[in-house]
Amino acid sequence: MVRGIVLLLPALALLLATFPAGQGSVTVTANATYVLVGRFLLVNNANSTVRDFVYIPLPQNTTFQRSYVISMDPPPLRYAVDEDGNRYAIVLVEADPGSKVWLKVEYRVSAAGYRLESAPRAWPPLDVARKYTSSSGYWNVYNETLIDLAYRVAYADTPYDTARKLAEWVVGKVRYRVQFSRLGSDHAVVRGLFDYAIVGDCVEVADVYVTMARIVGLPARTAYGLLLSSGEGKMWLNMSTAAEEGDRLIEHWGGHIWPQVYFAGIGWVDVDMLDGMQANVGVFSERHIVFGFEETKYFGSALSSVCVPSYLTLQYVEYEYKGGSP
């Protein structure tokens, strides 16, 4: 059992964040500390015993979040970091034919909500723009329809105005529908009788926003994790009944993906438009638990990124959480 392990080294205080004049400023609006307990049920559907390496993404440490592993059962073989800087635990699980195995992990997470007070007018440096505006995976920046739309609805003189205009457009075009496979921005934007719509869930909304932001030169990526409904509660997901439930999943499941954009002098700023269906550029709540970021590596969907077995089948996931003042 692993206790009190700090997953990242930077001791970044969840306090008022102020940047030099001319570079923009951010103010922390709320702080919360949660004890988060995750349970994952894995099933061996094979006819032989399986020894499987299971990857468990861990809450990240960022400017506005700090996390610790309190315990993990089975204990991790090791911790690792992927090419996008995301930290995860690797657990070895052995399961007999037809058997089921539970994994349990407990975290302590301190999260801060924040508000972007002002943003710089300067565009990001060339090296950042080159890395985070390229075409990648589900973000096809060469799609002619999206190019036309992006310049028509989001082109502006400053990065912030670009991010805001694009967020306002996206909010007005969402046709929410839970997806069980990731569409990518190419297939998420659908032409209707009079206008375009974004069809899908948080993943499709994020993919469209990131793609269109990159098209107009604004560095963008996605963050993924959980969006808590309150300071205390439980969320769960049964993979065997998920398709039957459809959109009712969101009544008891809070897995979430949202975009981030990069502002020079500030860094990555969250844009979670589905939290209240508003153009939330730099308006971010402490109810978000960040598990990682997608820059070059993709975790598939908000349904499958919490526990990733290699050969076993993930059947059931639940998180219980209790929050309070830090």
C-alpha positions in Angstrom: 0.0 0.0 0.0 1.3 3.4 -1.0 0.7 6.3 1.4 1.3 10.0 1.1 3.1 10.0 -2.2 3.4 13.3 -3.9 3.0 12.8 -7.6 4.7 16.0 -8.8 7.4 18.1 -7.4 6.4 21.7 -8.0 4.9 23.2 -4.8 2.5 25.5 -6.6 0.3 27.4 -4.1 -3.4 27.6 -4.7 -3.4 31.3 -4.0 -4.0 34.5 -5.9 -2.1 34.3 -9.2 -0.9 37.6 -10.5 1.1 38.2 -13.6 3.2 41.3 -14.6 1.4 44.2 -16.0 0.8 43.8 -19.8 0.9 40.0 -19.5 -2.6 39.5 -18.1 -3.8 38.5 -14.7 -5.7 35.6 -13.1 -7.5 35.6 -9.7 -8.4 32.5 -7.7 -12.1 32.5 -6.9 -12.4 29.4 -4.7 -10.5 26.5 -3.1 -11.6 23.0 -2.3 -9.9 19.8 -1.1 -11.4 16.4 -2.0 -10.8 12.9 -0.9 -11.5 10.9 -4.0 -11.9 7.1 -4.0 -12.0 5.3 -7.3 -13.0 1.7 -7.8 -12.6 -0.2 -11.1 -14.0 -3.7 -11.9 -12.0 -5.7 -14.4 -13.3 -8.9 -16.0 -11.3 -11.7 -17.7 -13.4 -12.9 -20.7 -10.6 -15.1 -22.0 -10.4 -18.9 -21.6 -7.1 -18.7 -19.9 -5.5 -16.9 -17.0 -4.4 -13.4 -17.8 -1.6 -11.3 -16.3 -2.3 -7.7 -17.3 -0.6 -4.4 -17.0 -3.3 -1.9 -16.1 -2.7 1.9 -16.6 -4.4 4.2 -14.1 -4.3 7.9 -14.9 -3.6 10.0 -11.8 -4.8 13.5 -11.0 -2.2 16.0 -12.1 -0.4 18.8 -10.3 -0.9 22.1 -12.1 -0.9 25.7 -11.1 -4.4 25.3 -9.8 -4.3 21.7 -8.6 -2.2 19.5 -6.3 -2.8 15.8 -5.8 -1.5 12.9 -3.6 -2.0 9.2 -3.7 -3.2 8.0 -0.3 -3.5 4.3 -1.2 -3.7 1.9 -4.1 -4.8 -1.7 -4.1 -3.1 -3.6 -5.7 0.0 -1.5 -5.2 1.5 0.0 -8.3 4.6 -1.6 -9.9 5.7 1.9 -10.8 4.7 5.4 -11.8 5.4 6.7 -15.3 5.0 9.8 -17.4 3.8 9.8 -21.0 5.0 12.1 -23.9 2.4 14.7 -23.0 3.6 14.9 -19.4 0.7 12.9 -17.9 1.4 10.8 -14.8 -0.1 7.4 -14.3 0.3 4.2 -12.2 1.0 0.8 -13.7 -0.6 -2.1 -11.8 -0.1 -5.8 -12.5 -3.4 -7.8 -12.2 -3.8 -11.6 -12.5 -7.2 -13.0 -13.3 -8.4 -16.5 -13.8 -10.8 -17.3 -16.7 -14.2 -15.7 -16.2 -13.1 -14.0 -12.9 -13.5 -10.4 -11.8 -10.9 -8.2 -10.1 -11.4 -5.0 -8.2 -8.9 -2.2 -8.2 -9.1 0.7 -5.7 -7.2 3.9 -5.4 -7.7 6.8 -3.0 -6.4 10.4 -3.7 -6.3 13.7 -1.9 -6.8 16.6 -4.4 -6.7 20.3 -3.7 -8.3 22.3 -6.6 -8.8 26.0 -7.2 -11.3 27.8 -9.3 -10.1 30.9 -11.1 -11.1 33.8 -13.3 -9.0 35.4 -16.1 -9.1 39.1 -15.3 -7.1 40.3 -18.3 -5.2 38.8 -21.2 -2.2 39.9 -23.2 -2.7 41.2 -26.7 0.5 39.5 -28.0 0.2 36.2 -29.8 2.2 33.2 -28.5 5.8 32.7 -29.6 6.5 30.8 -32.8 7.8 27.6 -31.2 4.6 27.2 -29.1 2.4 28.1 -32.1 4.2 25.6 -34.3 3.7 22.7 -31.8 0.1 23.4 -30.8 -1.5 24.5 -34.1 -0.5 21.5 -36.2 -2.9 18.8 -37.5 -3.0 15.9 -35.1 -5.2 12.8 -34.8 -8.8 14.0 -34.3 -7.9 17.6 -35.1 -7.7 18.0 -38.8 -6.7 21.6 -39.5 -6.8 21.0 -43.2 -10.6 20.4 -43.3 -11.9 23.1 -45.7 -15.3 23.4 -44.1 -13.7 24.0 -40.6 -11.2 26.5 -42.1 -14.0 28.5 -43.6 -16.0 28.4 -40.4 -13.0 29.2 -38.2 -12.0 32.4 -40.1 -15.6 33.4 -40.4 -16.6 33.1 -36.8 -13.4 33.4 -34.7 -10.8 35.5 -36.5 -9.8 38.5 -34.3 -6.8 40.7 -33.6 -6.0 39.2 -30.2 -5.8 35.7 -28.8 -8.4 36.3 -26.2 -10.9 37.8 -28.6 -10.3 34.8 -30.9 -10.9 32.3 -28.0 -14.0 34.1 -26.9 -15.6 34.5 -30.3 -15.0 30.8 -31.0 -16.4 29.7 -27.6 -19.5 31.8 -28.2 -20.1 30.2 -31.6 -19.5 26.7 -30.3 -21.9 27.1 -27.4 -24.7 28.1 -29.8 -24.1 25.1 -32.1 -24.0 22.2 -29.6 -26.4 19.4 -30.2 -25.5 17.2 -27.2 -25.6 13.4 -27.7 -23.5 10.9 -25.8 -21.0 9.1 -28.1 -19.4 5.7 -27.6 -16.7 6.2 -30.1 -14.7 9.4 -30.8 -15.8 11.1 -34.0 -13.1 13.7 -34.3 -13.8 17.3 -35.6 -14.2 16.1 -39.2 -17.4 14.2 -38.3 -18.6 16.1 -35.3 -19.6 19.2 -37.4 -22.8 18.4 -39.3 -24.5 20.6 -41.9 -28.2 21.1 -41.1 -31.0 22.6 -43.2 -30.0 26.2 -42.3 -26.6 26.0 -40.4 -24.0 23.8 -38.9 -24.3 21.9 -35.6 -21.8 20.2 -33.4 -23.2 16.7 -32.7 -21.7 14.7 -29.8 -20.7 15.0 -26.2 -17.9 16.9 -24.4 -15.3 15.1 -26.5 -16.7 16.3 -29.8 -17.2 19.8 -28.5 -13.6 19.9 -27.3 -12.2 18.4 -30.6 -14.1 21.0 -32.7 -12.9 23.9 -30.6 -9.3 22.7 -30.5 -9.3 22.2 -34.3 -10.8 25.6 -35.1 -8.5 27.4 -32.6 -5.5 25.8 -34.2 -6.7 26.7 -37.7 -6.6 30.4 -36.8 -3.2 30.2 -35.1 -4.3 29.9 -31.4 -2.4 27.1 -29.6 -4.9 24.6 -28.2 -5.1 21.2 -26.6 -7.6 19.2 -24.4 -7.7 18.4 -20.7 -9.6 15.5 -19.3 -10.8 14.3 -15.9 -13.9 14.7 -13.8 -16.5 17.4 -13.3 -18.0 17.1 -9.9 -21.6 18.1 -9.4 -21.1 19.2 -5.8 -18.7 19.0 -2.9 -19.7 15.5 -2.0 -21.2 12.6 -4.0 -20.7 9.5 -6.0 -20.5 8.9 -9.8 -20.6 5.6 -11.6 -20.5 4.0 -15.0 -21.5 0.5 -16.0 -20.0 -0.3 -19.3 -22.4 -3.2 -20.0 -25.4 -0.9 -19.8 -23.9 2.4 -21.1 -25.1 2.1 -24.7 -28.7 1.3 -23.5 -28.7 4.4 -21.2 -27.5 6.8 -23.8 -27.8 10.4 -22.7 -29.1 9.4 -19.3 -25.4 8.6 -18.5 -24.8 12.2 -17.5 -27.2 11.8 -14.6 -24.7 9.7 -12.8 -21.4 10.0 -14.6 -19.0 13.0 -14.6 -16.1 12.0 -16.9 -15.2 15.1 -18.9 -13.0 16.6 -21.6 -12.6 20.3 -22.3 -10.3 22.6 -24.3 -7.4 24.7 -23.2 -5.8 27.6 -25.1 -2.4 29.1 -24.6 -1.9 32.8 -23.9 1.6 34.3 -23.9 2.7 35.4 -20.4 0.0 33.3 -18.7 0.2 29.8 -20.1 -2.7 27.3 -20.6 -6.2 28.7 -19.9 -9.3 26.4 -19.6 -12.3 26.9 -21.8 -15.1 24.6 -20.5 -18.1 25.7 -22.4 -20.3 22.8 -21.2 -20.0 23.9 -17.6 -23.2 26.0 -17.7 -23.3 26.3 -21.5 -21.3 29.6 -21.5 -18.3 30.9 -23.3 -16.1 30.2 -20.2 -12.7 31.5 -21.5 -10.6 31.5 -18.3 -13.6 31.0 -16.0 -13.0 27.7 -14.3 -14.5 26.1 -11.3 -12.9 24.1 -8.4 -15.2 21.2 -9.3 -12.9 20.1 -12.0 -10.4 17.3 -11.3 -7.7 17.3 -14.0 -6.3 13.8 -14.8 -4.3 14.8 -17.9 -3.9 16.5 -21.2 -4.1 15.5 -24.8 -1.4 17.0 -27.1 -0.1 14.1 -29.1 -1.6 11.1 -27.2 -5.4 10.4 -27.2 -7.3 8.6 -24.6 -10.4 7.9 -26.7 -13.4 9.3 -24.8 -14.6 10.5 -21.4 -15.9 7.0 -20.8 -12.6 5.1 -21.2 -9.8 7.2 -19.8 -10.2 6.4 -16.1 -8.6 2.9 -16.2 -6.9 1.4 -19.2 -6.3 -2.4 -19.1 -4.4 -4.1 -21.9 -6.3 -7.4 -22.1 -8.9 -7.5 -19.4 -12.3 -5.7 -19.9 -13.2 -2.7 -17.8 -16.8 -3.4 -16.7 -17.6 -0.9 -14.0 -16.2 2.4 -12.6 -17.2 4.5 -9.6 -15.8 7.5 -7.8 -16.8 8.6 -4.3 -15.7 12.1 -3.2 -16.0 14.3 -0.2 -14.9 17.9 -0.3 -14.2 20.8 2.1 -11.9 23.7 2.8 -8.2 23.1 2.4 
